[in-house]
């Protein structure tokens, strides 16, 4: 098991453990069991429906080979090089350049690109982006991110339930009881910190998988420089104020894009993507180290 897969597995386990712990804190052993069963049900839902929901939320539509022959040929050729089934090819009618992949496994994958990214990038750069998205599908990153988002959302929901439970039940106890006060303070800390911790773990998973997909895409294409060039151009364009104003992306799917389309405010503070400059640096290091490309 490589380091990226091990790290992701540990982070997902940590999220699940947090979910079960909060369930136990709220409802004791019974709450822990319910939280565990709930986690399994949610993960099964994420496994089955995440791809369809992501495409719907983003406004992506599947295109035929007649509508986009060059894009279909590119996806098919790169999928063959990656030794994986050809995913669905989808397009988003948006001038803002971006792309993402979804699907619970390589047999049910989909690659979506905006009309803006097809107009901006040259053929080699677009191939680098598509290869990056195919690497996400091949490594099951889209499933992993969906599960992480589902568990993270459930942790936030449980924290809110605990808050209302304290308001209507826990706060009615004897305030002079030191034990009760300690439980109250512990409960308040859990309510505040649990969703933040879940968000941090989700971000760690997303950032780790982006680096992995960059390297995987470079190996599929056989050259890391087109993706590095594409990321550089995309980052420059997304920094432009007029582009930021155009970006209307559902926050639930923002972590899936090759460049995070949410900027500023809390979205800028809690980045779901690693620094683009660092991604470009690592890709250029791959170009200088052919042995790493073959790894």
N, C-alpha and C positions, 0 to 999 in steps of 0.2 A: 504494500500500500504506500503510495507516494505521500510526501509531506502535505500537499494541498488537500488530498482526500482525507487524511487523518485529521487535519485541523478542522475541516468542515464537519466531519463526523462528531468530533468533540464539541464543537459549538452547537450543533443541533441537539446533541445529548444534554448540553447545559440548558438550552431553551426548554426542552421537555422536562428536565429536572426542576427548573424554576416553576413551571406550570403546575407540576404535581405538588411541589412544596407549598405553593400558595393555596392550592386546593385543600391540602392538609391543614394549613393554618386557619382557613375559614371554617372547614367542616370536620376536622379531625380525620380519623381513618376512613370514615365514609366519604368525606370530601375528597380525600386523596384518590380513592378508588374511582369516584365519579370523574375526577379530573383526568385520570389515566384513560378511562374509557372514552371520555370526550376528546382527548388528544388523538386517539386512534381514529375515531370517526371523522374528525376534522382533517387529519392527514389523508385519509382515504378520499374525502371530498376534494382536497387539493390535488391529489394524484389524478383523479378522473376529470375534473372540470377546469383546472387552472388554465390550460391552453385556450380553450374556447372563450373563457371569460376575459383573458388578456387581450385577445384579438378584438373582442366586442368593445371593451373599454377604450381601446386605442383607436377605434374607427377603421381598423384594417379590413381590407376585402381581398379575397383570393383572386388572382389574375390568371388567365389562361396563357399557354404558350403563344397563341395568336396575338394577345394583347401586349405581351412583353417578351418577345422571343430572345433578345440578348440576355435579359436577366435570367430567364429560365435556363438558357444554355450555360450561363455562368454557374448557377446554383447546382445544376446537374453535374457539370464537369468537376466542380470542387467536392461535391458529395462523393463522387467516384474516387477521387484522390484520398478522401477521408475514410473510405471503405464503410460508408453508411448509406441508408436509403435516402433518396431525394426527398427533402421536406416540401411541404406546401409553400408556394411562393405568393406572398401577399404584398399589397401596396397600401400606403396611407396617403391620402390626398392632402399634403401639407407642404408649404414652402420651406419649413424648418427642416434642415437636414439631420436625419437620425435613422436608427435601425435597431431592431431587437429580434430575439428568437423566443419561441415558446414551444410547449409540448411536453407531455409527461415522459416521453422516451423517443429514441431516434425513429421509431416506426410511426410516431404521431407528431413529428416536429413540424414547425412552420417558421419561415424567415419572413420578416416584414421590413420593408424599407419605405421611406417617405419619397415622394416625388422630388422633394428638395435635395435629398442626398444624391439622387441619380443625376440631377442637373449640376451639382457642385463638383463631384469627384470625377477624376478620369477613370478609365476602365481598370487599371491596375489598383488604384486606391479603393475602388468599389469592391474589387475582388478580395482585397485585404479585409474589408469590413465584413463581407459575406462569409469569408473563411473564419473570422472571429465568431460570428453567430453560429456557424456550424459546429465549432468547437464547444460552444455552450450546450448545444443539443447533444452532441456525442458524449459529453461528460455529465449529462443529467443535471446541469446547473439550473435549468429552468424549473425542474421539479424541486430541487433543493431550495431555491429562493421562494417558491410558492409555499412550501411547508414552513419555512422560517417565518414568512409573513403571516401565515395562518396562526401559528403558535404564538407569535408576538402579539397579534391582535387579541387572541384569547387571554393572554396574560393581562393586557390592559383592561379587558372586560371583567376579569376576576377581581382586579384591583378596584375597579369601580363598584362592583358588588360588595366588596369588603368595606368600602367607604360608606355606602348606604347602610350596610349592616351596623356599622359603628354609630352612625347618626341616629338610627331608629332603635338600636338595641344596646350597643356597647356603652354609649354615653349616658345611659340612664342608671348606671351602677353607682356605688359609693365612691366619690372622688377622693375620700380620705384614705381609701385602701391603697397602700403603696403597691401591692401586687397588681391591683386593677389598673393603677396609673401606669405602671411599667408595661402592662399588656397593651394599654391604649397607645402609649408612645411607640411601642414596637409595631403595632398595627398601622399607625400613621406613617412611619418610616417605610413599611412594606408597600403601602399604597402609593407613596411618592416614588420610591426607588425602583420598584419592580418593573414598571413600564419603561423607565429610562434604561435599566439594565438590559431589558429585552431588545430595545432599539439598538443599543450598542452592539449586542451580539449579532443582530441582523446585519448591521453595517459591516462588521468584521467578516461575516460570511460573504456578503456581496463583494467586498473589496478583494478578498482572497480569490474568488472565482473569476473576477475580471482579469487579474494578472495571469491566472491559469489559461483563460480563454485567449488572451493576447498571444501567449507562447504557443498554444495549440493551433490557433489560426495561422500563425507564422509558419508552423511546420506543415500544415495542410497546403498552404500556398507555395511553400518552399523558399520564401523570402519575407523577412520581417519588415523591410523598409516601406513597402506600399501601405501597410497598416499604420506605421509610424507617421508617414506623411499625411494619411487621412485623418488621424487623430489630431495632428497639429492644425490642420485646416479647420476641422470641426470645432476645436476648442477656441480658436481665434474668432470664428464666426459666432459661436454661442456667447462670447463675451460682449458682442455688440449690443447696445441697448435696444435697437430696433428689432433685433431677433428675439431678445428676451421678452419683449412685449407681445410677440406673436405666439409664443409657446403656450399652448393650452393643452396640458397633459394631465391625465388623471394621476394624482399622487400614488395611487395603488399600483400603478405600472411603471412609475418613473425609474425604479431601480433596474428595470430590465433593459433600458436603452444603452447603446454603446457609449454615449455621452449623457450624463445626468441632465435632463432638461429643466430641472428645478433649480433656480438660483436665488441667492440672497436669503436674508432672514434665517429662520430656523432650518430651512432646507440647506442653506449654505453651511450652517454650523454642524449639522448631522449629515455629512456627506455619505451617500450610499456607494460612491465610486472612489477609487484611489485617485490621487493627484495625476492629472493627465501628463504633466511633465515627467513624472516618475515612470509612467507607463511607456512613454516615448523613449526615455533613457534605457529602460530594460530591453526594449525591442532593438535598439541600436547596438546594445551590448551583445545580443544574440547574433547580429550580423557579423560582429567582430569575433565571434566564437562559434565556428561551424560545428564543433563537437557538441555544443549545447543544443543546436538545432536538431541534431540526430537523436537526442536523448528521448 
